[in-house]
Amino acid sequence: MSVQNEPSPERRWMCRGVRGATTVSANDRDEILTATRQLLALVVRRNSIQPRDVASVTFTVTKELDAEFPALAARQLGWNDVPLLCSYEVAVPGSLPNCIRVMILWNTDRAQQDIQHVYIKGAKALRPDLSKLPPVDFDELESWIQQHMNDNQPSA
């Protein structure tokens, strides 16, 4: 007897965690949203993530960042059906300030070692072993982000 919605034997789906982090220079709403959109765009593009396959996303910010919820950046990119949560990072003395972190729980058939985590700007210091990205063309990245934001605007 076959169970419906069961993955085929040649394709086994798992829920994998995809991590990333970035920093901002100030507690500024626009800067928080821009940095978070850039981080999400890089994670999505490096892993070919589709929002329909995302189980949930948790964002954390350091205690001094309270000008905006970073989850709004995901909504701006069209992640309207994805459960999102924002929280504060544990305030360990000497830890990296002005930091936005993300943990995406993603349903995929990729092996854990094939997941590409993204640490940019000052957050490279958190995981130097995972920070070796090819050079990022931030102008091209912003064009991609704007296209996705425009595609997700409500129709008039």
C-alpha positions in Angstrom: 0.0 0.0 0.0 1.4 3.4 -1.1 1.2 6.4 1.2 0.4 9.6 -0.5 2.8 12.5 -0.3 5.6 10.2 0.5 8.9 11.1 -1.2 10.0 8.9 -4.0 12.9 6.5 -3.1 15.3 8.4 -5.3 14.5 11.8 -3.7 14.5 12.0 0.1 13.3 15.3 1.5 14.7 16.5 4.9 14.3 19.8 6.8 17.7 21.5 6.8 18.9 24.6 8.6 20.4 27.3 6.6 22.3 30.0 8.6 23.4 33.5 7.8 24.3 36.7 9.4 25.1 40.3 8.5 25.7 43.6 10.3 24.5 47.1 10.1 26.3 50.3 11.1 23.3 51.8 13.0 20.0 51.1 14.5 18.2 52.4 11.4 15.0 51.0 10.0 16.1 51.2 6.3 19.5 49.9 7.0 18.1 46.9 8.9 15.7 46.1 6.1 18.3 46.6 3.3 20.9 44.4 5.1 18.3 41.7 5.8 17.0 41.7 2.2 20.6 41.4 1.0 21.3 38.5 3.3 18.2 36.6 2.4 18.8 37.2 -1.3 22.3 35.7 -1.1 21.1 32.7 0.9 18.2 32.1 -1.5 20.4 32.5 -4.6 23.3 30.3 -3.3 20.9 27.5 -2.3 18.1 27.9 -4.9 15.6 28.2 -2.2 11.9 28.6 -3.1 9.6 30.1 -0.4 7.1 27.3 -0.9 9.8 24.9 0.5 10.6 27.0 3.6 9.2 25.6 6.8 9.9 28.6 8.9 12.5 31.4 9.5 13.8 32.8 12.7 15.7 36.1 12.8 17.6 37.3 15.8 19.1 40.8 16.4 21.5 42.1 19.0 19.9 44.1 21.8 20.6 47.5 20.3 18.7 46.8 17.1 15.0 47.7 17.6 14.2 50.1 14.8 12.4 47.4 12.7 11.6 43.7 12.6 14.0 42.0 10.2 11.1 39.6 9.2 9.6 42.5 7.3 12.4 42.2 4.8 11.2 38.6 4.0 7.6 39.8 3.6 8.9 42.5 1.2 10.5 39.7 -0.9 7.1 37.8 -1.0 7.5 35.3 1.8 3.9 35.9 2.8 3.0 32.3 3.6 6.2 31.5 5.5 6.0 31.5 9.3 8.5 34.1 10.5 9.8 34.9 14.0 12.0 37.7 15.4 13.9 37.5 18.7 16.9 38.9 20.5 20.3 37.2 20.4 21.8 36.3 23.8 23.7 39.4 25.0 27.1 37.7 25.7 29.7 40.3 26.8 32.1 41.1 23.9 29.9 39.5 21.2 29.5 41.1 17.8 27.2 44.2 18.0 24.7 45.4 15.4 24.2 41.9 14.1 21.2 40.3 12.3 21.2 36.5 12.2 18.8 34.2 10.3 18.0 30.5 10.6 15.9 29.2 7.7 14.4 25.7 8.1 14.2 24.5 4.5 12.7 21.3 3.1 15.2 20.0 0.6 16.8 16.9 -0.8 20.2 18.3 -0.4 22.7 16.8 1.9 23.8 18.8 5.0 27.3 19.4 3.6 25.8 20.9 0.4 24.0 23.7 2.2 25.7 27.1 1.7 25.5 29.3 4.7 26.1 33.1 4.2 28.0 35.4 6.5 28.6 38.9 5.2 29.9 42.3 6.3 31.1 42.3 9.9 29.4 38.9 10.5 32.2 37.2 8.6 34.0 37.2 12.0 31.4 34.8 13.4 32.2 32.0 11.0 35.3 32.7 9.0 35.2 29.1 7.8 31.8 29.8 6.1 32.6 33.3 4.8 34.4 32.5 1.7 31.9 33.7 -0.9 32.7 34.7 -4.4 32.7 38.5 -4.7 29.2 40.0 -4.4 28.0 42.5 -6.9 25.8 44.5 -4.6 24.3 46.6 -7.5 23.2 43.4 -9.3 22.0 42.0 -6.0 19.9 45.1 -5.4 18.4 44.8 -8.9 17.4 41.2 -8.1 15.9 42.3 -4.8 13.9 45.2 -6.4 12.6 42.8 -9.1 11.3 40.4 -6.4 9.8 43.3 -4.4 8.1 44.6 -7.5 6.8 41.1 -8.3 5.2 40.9 -4.9 3.4 44.2 -4.8 -0.4 43.9 -4.6 -2.2 44.6 -7.8 -4.0 47.9 -8.0 
